[in-house]
Amino acid sequence: MNKLTTTSKIKLLDNGIVVNKLFTASAFKEAYIVEQGLELDYMCKGEEKPLLLDVRLTSGATDKIRQMIDHNRFYSAKAIAVLVQWKIQKVYLTFWSKVIKPSIQTNFFVREKNAMNWLTTFC
């Protein structure tokens, strides 16, 4: 199942993992975060599922990624793997998540394969 929102492409994979691929920096605006969250809830039909949040195409600033996770608009997410572009982002965000401890188990990756492997433990 695939769905296109204003700022992202969302698909539900056969293994139960939901992929939300952001394609514009506008995806970090509150209204679009809410839109993505609602679409994810609709696709998951109220079930919690592992979520791959791919922000590599957005060149999203690290603080914007942090705010998106901190807002917790992804109610149907059982766990979130965030795919970032640079290792330095991963290091910073990993440190931040250990200090803040988001309400949903969250991990940060540079490689999609590693993110998918981590998410399969939540399927």
N, CA, C and O atoms as a GROMACS GRO file, in nm:
protein
  492
    1MET      N    1   0.085  -0.117   0.000
    1MET     CA    2   0.000   0.000   0.000
    1MET      C    3   0.090   0.124   0.000
    1MET      O    4   0.181   0.134   0.083
    2ASN      N    5   0.066   0.217  -0.090
    2ASN     CA    6   0.142   0.341  -0.101
    2ASN      C    7   0.050   0.460  -0.086
    2ASN      O    8  -0.066   0.456  -0.127
    3LYS      N    9   0.102   0.566  -0.028
    3LYS     CA   10   0.025   0.690  -0.012
    3LYS      C   11   0.121   0.808  -0.027
    3LYS      O   12   0.232   0.807   0.026
    4LEU      N   13   0.076   0.907  -0.099
    4LEU     CA   14   0.155   1.028  -0.119
    4LEU      C   15   0.090   1.140  -0.039
    4LEU      O   16  -0.028   1.169  -0.056
    5THR      N   17   0.169   1.205   0.049
    5THR     CA   18   0.120   1.322   0.121
    5THR      C   19   0.181   1.445   0.055
    5THR      O   20   0.251   1.433  -0.046
    6THR      N   21   0.156   1.559   0.110
    6THR     CA   22   0.211   1.683   0.055
    6THR      C   23   0.363   1.683   0.055
    6THR      O   24   0.425   1.739  -0.035
    7THR      N   25   0.424   1.620   0.156
    7THR     CA   26   0.569   1.630   0.174
    7THR      C   27   0.642   1.496   0.184
    7THR      O   28   0.763   1.494   0.204
    8SER      N   29   0.570   1.385   0.170
    8SER     CA   30   0.636   1.256   0.185
    8SER      C   31   0.562   1.146   0.109
    8SER      O   32   0.447   1.162   0.069
    9LYS      N   33   0.632   1.036   0.091
    9LYS     CA   34   0.573   0.916   0.032
    9LYS      C   35   0.576   0.809   0.141
    9LYS      O   36   0.681   0.779   0.198
   10ILE      N   37   0.460   0.752   0.169
   10ILE     CA   38   0.448   0.653   0.275
   10ILE      C   39   0.406   0.520   0.213
   10ILE      O   40   0.316   0.516   0.130
   11LYS      N   41   0.472   0.413   0.256
   11LYS     CA   42   0.431   0.282   0.208
   11LYS      C   43   0.442   0.180   0.320
   11LYS      O   44   0.528   0.188   0.408
   12LEU      N   45   0.352   0.084   0.314
   12LEU     CA   46   0.349  -0.026   0.408
   12LEU      C   47   0.407  -0.148   0.338
   12LEU      O   48   0.353  -0.195   0.238
   13LEU      N   49   0.517  -0.198   0.391
   13LEU     CA   50   0.583  -0.314   0.332
   13LEU      C   51   0.515  -0.443   0.375
   13LEU      O   52   0.441  -0.445   0.474
   14ASP      N   53   0.540  -0.550   0.302
   14ASP     CA   54   0.479  -0.680   0.332
   14ASP      C   55   0.518  -0.732   0.470
   14ASP      O   56   0.442  -0.805   0.533
   15ASN      N   57   0.637  -0.695   0.517
   15ASN     CA   58   0.682  -0.743   0.648
   15ASN      C   59   0.625  -0.662   0.765
   15ASN      O   60   0.656  -0.690   0.880
   16GLY      N   61   0.541  -0.562   0.734
   16GLY     CA   62   0.477  -0.483   0.840
   16GLY      C   63   0.548  -0.354   0.875
   16GLY      O   64   0.499  -0.279   0.959
   17ILE      N   65   0.660  -0.327   0.814
   17ILE     CA   66   0.733  -0.203   0.838
   17ILE      C   67   0.673  -0.093   0.752
   17ILE      O   68   0.644  -0.114   0.634
   18VAL      N   69   0.655   0.024   0.811
   18VAL     CA   70   0.604   0.140   0.738
   18VAL      C   71   0.723   0.230   0.707
   18VAL      O   72   0.804   0.260   0.794
   19VAL      N   73   0.733   0.273   0.581
   19VAL     CA   74   0.841   0.361   0.536
   19VAL      C   75   0.781   0.497   0.505
   19VAL      O   76   0.690   0.508   0.422
   20ASN      N   77   0.832   0.599   0.570
   20ASN     CA   78   0.790   0.737   0.544
   20ASN      C   79   0.912   0.811   0.490
   20ASN      O   80   1.003   0.846   0.565
   21LYS      N   81   0.913   0.834   0.359
   21LYS     CA   82   1.027   0.898   0.292
   21LYS      C   83   0.993   1.043   0.265
   21LYS      O   84   0.910   1.073   0.179
   22LEU      N   85   1.056   1.133   0.339
   22LEU     CA   86   1.033   1.276   0.323
   22LEU      C   87   1.109   1.326   0.201
   22LEU      O   88   1.226   1.291   0.182
   23PHE      N   89   1.044   1.407   0.117
   23PHE     CA   90   1.112   1.455  -0.003
   23PHE      C   91   1.122   1.606  -0.011
   23PHE      O   92   1.166   1.659  -0.113
   24THR      N   93   1.084   1.677   0.094
   24THR     CA   94   1.099   1.822   0.097
   24THR      C   95   1.123   1.868   0.240
   24THR      O   96   1.074   1.805   0.335
   25ALA      N   97   1.197   1.975   0.256
   25ALA     CA   98   1.224   2.029   0.390
   25ALA      C   99   1.098   2.078   0.459
   25ALA      O  100   1.096   2.090   0.582
   26SER      N  101   0.993   2.106   0.384
   26SER     CA  102   0.865   2.147   0.442
   26SER      C  103   0.805   2.038   0.530
   26SER      O  104   0.717   2.065   0.612
   27ALA      N  105   0.851   1.915   0.513
   27ALA     CA  106   0.798   1.802   0.591
   27ALA      C  107   0.818   1.822   0.740
   27ALA      O  108   0.752   1.755   0.820
   28PHE      N  109   0.908   1.911   0.779
   28PHE     CA  110   0.935   1.935   0.920
   28PHE      C  111   0.843   2.040   0.982
   28PHE      O  112   0.849   2.065   1.102
   29LYS      N  113   0.758   2.101   0.901
   29LYS     CA  114   0.662   2.198   0.955
   29LYS      C  115   0.551   2.123   1.027
   29LYS      O  116   0.512   2.014   0.987
   30GLU      N  117   0.502   2.184   1.135
   30GLU     CA  118   0.404   2.118   1.222
   30GLU      C  119   0.284   2.063   1.146
   30GLU      O  120   0.243   1.949   1.170
   31ALA      N  121   0.227   2.140   1.055
   31ALA     CA  122   0.108   2.095   0.983
   31ALA      C  123   0.137   1.969   0.901
   31ALA      O  124   0.053   1.880   0.893
   32TYR      N  125   0.255   1.961   0.842
   32TYR     CA  126   0.289   1.845   0.761
   32TYR      C  127   0.328   1.725   0.846
   32TYR      O  128   0.307   1.610   0.806
   33ILE      N  129   0.383   1.749   0.963
   33ILE     CA  130   0.409   1.640   1.057
   33ILE      C  131   0.277   1.577   1.099
   33ILE      O  132   0.264   1.454   1.105
   34VAL      N  133   0.178   1.662   1.128
   34VAL     CA  134   0.045   1.612   1.165
   34VAL      C  135  -0.015   1.533   1.049
   34VAL      O  136  -0.072   1.426   1.070
   35GLU      N  137  -0.002   1.586   0.927
   35GLU     CA  138  -0.056   1.517   0.809
   35GLU      C  139   0.008   1.378   0.795
   35GLU      O  140  -0.062   1.279   0.771
   36GLN      N  141   0.139   1.371   0.810
   36GLN     CA  142   0.207   1.242   0.800
   36GLN      C  143   0.160   1.147   0.910
   36GLN      O  144   0.134   1.029   0.883
   37GLY      N  145   0.149   1.198   1.032
   37GLY     CA  146   0.103   1.116   1.143
   37GLY      C  147  -0.036   1.060   1.122
   37GLY      O  148  -0.062   0.943   1.150
   38LEU      N  149  -0.126   1.144   1.072
   38LEU     CA  150  -0.263   1.098   1.044
   38LEU      C  151  -0.266   0.991   0.935
   38LEU      O  152  -0.339   0.893   0.946
   39GLU      N  153  -0.186   1.012   0.831
   39GLU     CA  154  -0.181   0.914   0.723
   39GLU      C  155  -0.123   0.781   0.772
   39GLU      O  156  -0.170   0.674   0.733
   40LEU      N  157  -0.022   0.789   0.857
   40LEU     CA  158   0.035   0.667   0.914
   40LEU      C  159  -0.068   0.593   0.999
   40LEU      O  160  -0.080   0.471   0.990
   41ASP      N  161  -0.142   0.667   1.080
   41ASP     CA  162  -0.246   0.606   1.164
   41ASP      C  163  -0.352   0.538   1.077
   41ASP      O  164  -0.397   0.428   1.108
   42TYR      N  165  -0.390   0.603   0.968
   42TYR     CA  166  -0.489   0.548   0.877
   42TYR      C  167  -0.438   0.418   0.812
   42TYR      O  168  -0.510   0.319   0.806
   43MET      N  169  -0.313   0.422   0.765
   43MET     CA  170  -0.255   0.304   0.700
   43MET      C  171  -0.241   0.187   0.796
   43MET      O  172  -0.260   0.071   0.758
   44CYS      N  173  -0.207   0.217   0.920
   44CYS     CA  174  -0.183   0.111   1.019
   44CYS      C  175  -0.312   0.062   1.086
   44CYS      O  176  -0.310  -0.037   1.159
   45LYS      N  177  -0.422   0.131   1.061
   45LYS     CA  178  -0.553   0.092   1.116
   45LYS      C  179  -0.549   0.075   1.267
   45LYS      O  180  -0.607  -0.018   1.322
   46GLY      N  181  -0.478   0.167   1.334
   46GLY     CA  182  -0.473   0.165   1.480
   46GLY      C  183  -0.371   0.070   1.539
   46GLY      O  184  -0.350   0.070   1.661
   47GLU      N  185  -0.306  -0.011   1.457
   47GLU     CA  186  -0.202  -0.102   1.505
   47GLU      C  187  -0.069  -0.031   1.511
   47GLU      O  188  -0.038   0.050   1.423
   48GLU      N  189   0.010  -0.060   1.613
   48GLU     CA  190   0.145  -0.006   1.618
   48GLU      C  191   0.235  -0.088   1.527
   48GLU      O  192   0.235  -0.211   1.532
   49LYS      N  193   0.312  -0.019   1.444
   49LYS     CA  194   0.402  -0.084   1.350
   49LYS      C  195   0.538  -0.014   1.353
   49LYS      O  196   0.545   0.105   1.385
   50PRO      N  197   0.645  -0.086   1.321
   50PRO     CA  198   0.776  -0.022   1.312
   50PRO      C  199   0.779   0.078   1.196
   50PRO      O  200   0.723   0.052   1.090
   51LEU      N  201   0.845   0.190   1.217
   51LEU     CA  202   0.848   0.299   1.119
   51LEU      C  203   0.991   0.334   1.080
   51LEU      O  204   1.075   0.358   1.166
   52LEU      N  205   1.016   0.335   0.950
   52LEU     CA  206   1.142   0.387   0.896
   52LEU      C  207   1.114   0.528   0.847
   52LEU      O  208   1.038   0.548   0.753
   53LEU      N  209   1.176   0.624   0.911
   53LEU     CA  210   1.160   0.765   0.875
   53LEU      C  211   1.285   0.807   0.800
   53LEU      O  212   1.391   0.828   0.860
   54ASP      N  213   1.273   0.820   0.668
   54ASP     CA  214   1.387   0.851   0.582
   54ASP      C  215   1.389   1.001   0.555
   54ASP      O  216   1.304   1.052   0.482
   55VAL      N  217   1.486   1.071   0.613
   55VAL     CA  218   1.495   1.216   0.597
   55VAL      C  219   1.616   1.257   0.512
   55VAL      O  220   1.652   1.374   0.509
   56ARG      N  221   1.677   1.162   0.443
   56ARG     CA  222   1.800   1.192   0.368
   56ARG      C  223   1.780   1.291   0.255
   56ARG      O  224   1.870   1.371   0.228
   57LEU      N  225   1.666   1.290   0.188
   57LEU     CA  226   1.644   1.379   0.074
   57LEU      C  227   1.615   1.523   0.116
   57LEU      O  228   1.622   1.614   0.032
   58THR      N  229   1.583   1.545   0.241
   58THR     CA  230   1.540   1.678   0.285
   58THR      C  231   1.655   1.767   0.323
   58THR      O  232   1.636   1.888   0.338
   59SER      N  233   1.774   1.711   0.340
   59SER     CA  234   1.886   1.787   0.396
   59SER      C  235   1.841   1.855   0.525
   59SER      O  236   1.880   1.967   0.556
   60GLY      N  237   1.759   1.783   0.598
   60GLY     CA  238   1.701   1.836   0.721
   60GLY      C  239   1.806   1.866   0.825
   60GLY      O  240   1.895   1.786   0.851
   61ALA      N  241   1.794   1.983   0.884
   61ALA     CA  242   1.883   2.020   0.992
   61ALA      C  243   1.859   1.926   1.109
   61ALA      O  244   1.746   1.882   1.133
   62THR      N  245   1.964   1.895   1.180
   62THR     CA  246   1.956   1.800   1.290
   62THR      C  247   1.854   1.842   1.394
   62THR      O  248   1.783   1.758   1.448
   63ASP      N  249   1.845   1.972   1.422
   63ASP     CA  250   1.747   2.017   1.522
   63ASP      C  251   1.604   1.995   1.475
   63ASP      O  252   1.515   1.969   1.556
   64LYS      N  253   1.579   2.004   1.346
   64LYS     CA  254   1.445   1.980   1.291
   64LYS      C  255   1.408   1.832   1.304
   64LYS      O  256   1.294   1.798   1.336
   65ILE      N  257   1.504   1.745   1.280
   65ILE     CA  258   1.481   1.601   1.296
   65ILE      C  259   1.450   1.571   1.442
   65ILE      O  260   1.357   1.496   1.472
   66ARG      N  261   1.526   1.630   1.531
   66ARG     CA  262   1.506   1.611   1.674
   66ARG      C  263   1.366   1.658   1.716
   66ARG      O  264   1.298   1.589   1.792
   67GLN      N  265   1.325   1.773   1.668
   67GLN     CA  266   1.192   1.826   1.701
   67GLN      C  267   1.081   1.735   1.648
   67GLN      O  268   0.980   1.715   1.715
   68MET      N  269   1.101   1.680   1.530
   68MET     CA  270   1.000   1.592   1.472
   68MET      C  271   0.979   1.469   1.560
   68MET      O  272   0.866   1.429   1.586
   69ILE      N  273   1.087   1.410   1.607
   69ILE     CA  274   1.079   1.293   1.695
   69ILE      C  275   1.020   1.334   1.830
   69ILE      O  276   0.938   1.262   1.887
   70ASP      N  277   1.062   1.448   1.880
   70ASP     CA  278   1.019   1.496   2.011
   70ASP      C  279   0.869   1.526   2.015
   70ASP      O  280   0.806   1.511   2.119
   71HIS      N  281   0.811   1.569   1.902
   71HIS     CA  282   0.668   1.601   1.898
   71HIS      C  283   0.580   1.477   1.910
   71HIS      O  284   0.464   1.486   1.949
   72ASN      N  285   0.635   1.362   1.876
   72ASN     CA  286   0.564   1.235   1.888
   72ASN      C  287   0.426   1.237   1.820
   72ASN      O  288   0.326   1.208   1.885
   73ARG      N  289   0.421   1.271   1.695
   73ARG     CA  290   0.296   1.270   1.619
   73ARG      C  291   0.272   1.137   1.549
   73ARG      O  292   0.168   1.118   1.485
   74PHE      N  293   0.366   1.045   1.561
   74PHE     CA  294   0.353   0.917   1.494
   74PHE      C  295   0.298   0.814   1.592
   74PHE      O  296   0.370   0.727   1.640
   75TYR      N  297   0.169   0.826   1.622
   75TYR     CA  298   0.106   0.745   1.725
   75TYR      C  299   0.106   0.597   1.693
   75TYR      O  300   0.105   0.515   1.785
   76SER      N  301   0.107   0.560   1.567
   76SER     CA  302   0.103   0.419   1.529
   76SER      C  303   0.241   0.356   1.523
   76SER      O  304   0.254   0.239   1.487
   77ALA      N  305   0.344   0.431   1.559
   77ALA     CA  306   0.479   0.377   1.552
   77ALA      C  307   0.512   0.296   1.677
   77ALA      O  308   0.500   0.344   1.789
   78LYS      N  309   0.553   0.173   1.656
   78LYS     CA  310   0.599   0.086   1.765
   78LYS      C  311   0.744   0.121   1.798
   78LYS      O  312   0.784   0.120   1.915
   79ALA      N  313   0.822   0.152   1.694
   79ALA     CA  314   0.962   0.193   1.706
   79ALA      C  315   0.993   0.275   1.581
   79ALA      O  316   0.932   0.255   1.476
   80ILE      N  317   1.088   0.366   1.594
   80ILE     CA  318   1.123   0.453   1.480
   80ILE      C  319   1.272   0.441   1.451
   80ILE      O  320   1.356   0.463   1.539
   81ALA      N  321   1.303   0.407   1.327
   81ALA     CA  322   1.440   0.411   1.278
   81ALA      C  323   1.448   0.533   1.186
   81ALA      O  324   1.376   0.541   1.087
   82VAL      N  325   1.536   0.626   1.220
   82VAL     CA  326   1.551   0.747   1.141
   82VAL      C  327   1.676   0.732   1.055
   82VAL      O  328   1.786   0.710   1.105
   83LEU      N  329   1.655   0.745   0.925
   83LEU     CA  330   1.764   0.732   0.829
   83LEU      C  331   1.814   0.872   0.795
   83LEU      O  332   1.744   0.950   0.731
   84VAL      N  333   1.936   0.903   0.839
   84VAL     CA  334   1.994   1.036   0.817
   84VAL      C  335   2.106   1.028   0.713
   84VAL      O  336   2.152   0.920   0.677
   85GLN      N  337   2.147   1.144   0.667
   85GLN     CA  338   2.245   1.150   0.559
   85GLN      C  339   2.390   1.140   0.608
   85GLN      O  340   2.473   1.081   0.540
   86TRP      N  341   2.420   1.197   0.724
   86TRP     CA  342   2.558   1.206   0.769
   86TRP      C  343   2.579   1.137   0.903
   86TRP      O  344   2.490   1.135   0.988
   87LYS      N  345   2.698   1.081   0.921
   87LYS     CA  346   2.732   1.014   1.047
   87LYS      C  347   2.729   1.112   1.164
   87LYS      O  348   2.692   1.073   1.275
   88ILE      N  349   2.768   1.236   1.142
   88ILE     CA  350   2.770   1.333   1.251
   88ILE      C  351   2.627   1.357   1.303
   88ILE      O  352   2.607   1.376   1.423
   89GLN      N  353   2.530   1.356   1.213
   89GLN     CA  354   2.389   1.367   1.255
   89GLN      C  355   2.352   1.248   1.341
   89GLN      O  356   2.288   1.262   1.446
   90LYS      N  357   2.392   1.132   1.297
   90LYS     CA  358   2.361   1.010   1.372
   90LYS      C  359   2.419   1.017   1.512
   90LYS      O  360   2.352   0.984   1.610
   91VAL      N  361   2.544   1.059   1.523
   91VAL     CA  362   2.610   1.069   1.654
   91VAL      C  363   2.537   1.168   1.744
   91VAL      O  364   2.507   1.137   1.859
   92TYR      N  365   2.508   1.286   1.692
   92TYR     CA  366   2.439   1.389   1.771
   92TYR      C  367   2.300   1.341   1.814
   92TYR      O  368   2.264   1.354   1.931
   93LEU      N  369   2.223   1.286   1.720
   93LEU     CA  370   2.087   1.243   1.751
   93LEU      C  371   2.085   1.124   1.846
   93LEU      O  372   1.996   1.113   1.930
   94THR      N  373   2.182   1.035   1.834
   94THR     CA  374   2.191   0.922   1.926
   94THR      C  375   2.219   0.972   2.068
   94THR      O  376   2.158   0.925   2.164
   95PHE      N  377   2.310   1.067   2.080
   95PHE     CA  378   2.339   1.126   2.212
   95PHE      C  379   2.214   1.193   2.267
   95PHE      O  380   2.179   1.173   2.384
   96TRP      N  381   2.147   1.273   2.184
   96TRP     CA  382   2.026   1.343   2.226
   96TRP      C  383   1.921   1.244   2.276
   96TRP      O  384   1.858   1.267   2.380
   97SER      N  385   1.902   1.134   2.204
   97SER     CA  386   1.797   1.038   2.242
   97SER      C  387   1.830   0.968   2.373
   97SER      O  388   1.739   0.928   2.446
   98LYS      N  389   1.957   0.953   2.404
   98LYS     CA  390   1.994   0.892   2.533
   98LYS      C  391   1.968   0.988   2.649
   98LYS      O  392   1.939   0.944   2.760
   99VAL      N  393   1.979   1.116   2.622
   99VAL     CA  394   1.953   1.216   2.726
   99VAL      C  395   1.803   1.240   2.743
   99VAL      O  396   1.753   1.238   2.856
  100ILE      N  397   1.733   1.261   2.633
  100ILE     CA  398   1.591   1.297   2.636
  100ILE      C  399   1.501   1.174   2.652
  100ILE      O  400   1.396   1.182   2.716
  101LYS      N  401   1.541   1.061   2.596
  101LYS     CA  402   1.463   0.937   2.600
  101LYS      C  403   1.322   0.957   2.542
  101LYS      O  404   1.226   0.968   2.617
  102PRO      N  405   1.311   0.961   2.409
  102PRO     CA  406   1.180   0.976   2.345
  102PRO      C  407   1.084   0.865   2.392
  102PRO      O  408   1.127   0.757   2.431
  103SER      N  409   0.956   0.894   2.389
  103SER     CA  410   0.856   0.799   2.438
  103SER      C  411   0.846   0.674   2.350
  103SER      O  412   0.802   0.569   2.398
  104ILE      N  413   0.886   0.684   2.226
  104ILE     CA  414   0.889   0.568   2.135
  104ILE      C  415   1.035   0.530   2.115
  104ILE      O  416   1.121   0.617   2.097
  105GLN      N  417   1.064   0.400   2.120
  105GLN     CA  418   1.201   0.357   2.100
  105GLN      C  419   1.250   0.405   1.963
  105GLN      O  420   1.189   0.375   1.861
  106THR      N  421   1.360   0.480   1.963
  106THR     CA  422   1.410   0.545   1.843
  106THR      C  423   1.558   0.517   1.827
  106THR      O  424   1.634   0.518   1.924
  107ASN      N  425   1.599   0.491   1.703
  107ASN     CA  426   1.739   0.471   1.673
  107ASN      C  427   1.770   0.541   1.542
  107ASN      O  428   1.681   0.562   1.460
  108PHE      N  429   1.895   0.578   1.522
  108PHE     CA  430   1.936   0.657   1.406
  108PHE      C  431   2.040   0.580   1.324
  108PHE      O  432   2.128   0.514   1.379
  109PHE      N  433   2.026   0.589   1.192
  109PHE     CA  434   2.110   0.511   1.101
  109PHE      C  435   2.151   0.594   0.980
  109PHE      O  436   2.082   0.689   0.942
  110VAL      N  437   2.263   0.555   0.922
  110VAL     CA  438   2.308   0.613   0.796
  110VAL      C  439   2.280   0.514   0.683
  110VAL      O  440   2.263   0.555   0.568
  111ARG      N  441   2.274   0.388   0.714
  111ARG     CA  442   2.252   0.284   0.613
  111ARG      C  443   2.113   0.222   0.629
  111ARG      O  444   2.073   0.181   0.738
  112GLU      N  445   2.042   0.217   0.518
  112GLU     CA  446   1.905   0.165   0.520
  112GLU      C  447   1.900   0.019   0.564
  112GLU      O  448   1.809  -0.020   0.637
  113LYS      N  449   1.995  -0.061   0.520
  113LYS     CA  450   1.997  -0.203   0.556
  113LYS      C  451   2.002  -0.220   0.707
  113LYS      O  452   1.931  -0.303   0.763
  114ASN      N  453   2.086  -0.142   0.775
  114ASN     CA  454   2.097  -0.150   0.920
  114ASN      C  455   1.967  -0.108   0.988
  114ASN      O  456   1.925  -0.168   1.087
  115ALA      N  457   1.904  -0.006   0.935
  115ALA     CA  458   1.777   0.042   0.991
  115ALA      C  459   1.670  -0.065   0.977
  115ALA      O  460   1.596  -0.092   1.071
  116MET      N  461   1.661  -0.126   0.860
  116MET     CA  462   1.560  -0.230   0.836
  116MET      C  463   1.585  -0.351   0.926
  116MET      O  464   1.490  -0.409   0.979
  117ASN      N  465   1.711  -0.389   0.942
  117ASN     CA  466   1.743  -0.502   1.030
  117ASN      C  467   1.699  -0.473   1.173
  117ASN      O  468   1.643  -0.561   1.240
  118TRP      N  469   1.723  -0.352   1.221
  118TRP     CA  470   1.682  -0.315   1.357
  118TRP      C  471   1.530  -0.318   1.369
  118TRP      O  472   1.477  -0.367   1.469
  119LEU      N  473   1.462  -0.265   1.269
  119LEU     CA  474   1.315  -0.260   1.274
  119LEU      C  475   1.250  -0.398   1.270
  119LEU      O  476   1.142  -0.417   1.326
  120THR      N  477   1.312  -0.494   1.206
  120THR     CA  478   1.252  -0.628   1.197
  120THR      C  479   1.237  -0.691   1.335
  120THR      O  480   1.155  -0.781   1.352
  121THR      N  481   1.313  -0.646   1.432
  121THR     CA  482   1.299  -0.701   1.567
  121THR      C  483   1.167  -0.656   1.630
  121THR      O  484   1.128  -0.711   1.733
  122PHE      N  485   1.099  -0.559   1.571
  122PHE     CA  486   0.972  -0.508   1.624
  122PHE      C  487   0.850  -0.558   1.544
  122PHE      O  488   0.737  -0.520   1.574
  123CYS      N  489   0.875  -0.643   1.443
  123CYS     CA  490   0.764  -0.695   1.360
  123CYS      C  491   0.692  -0.807   1.429
  123CYS      O  492   0.597  -0.863   1.374
   0.00000   0.00000   0.00000
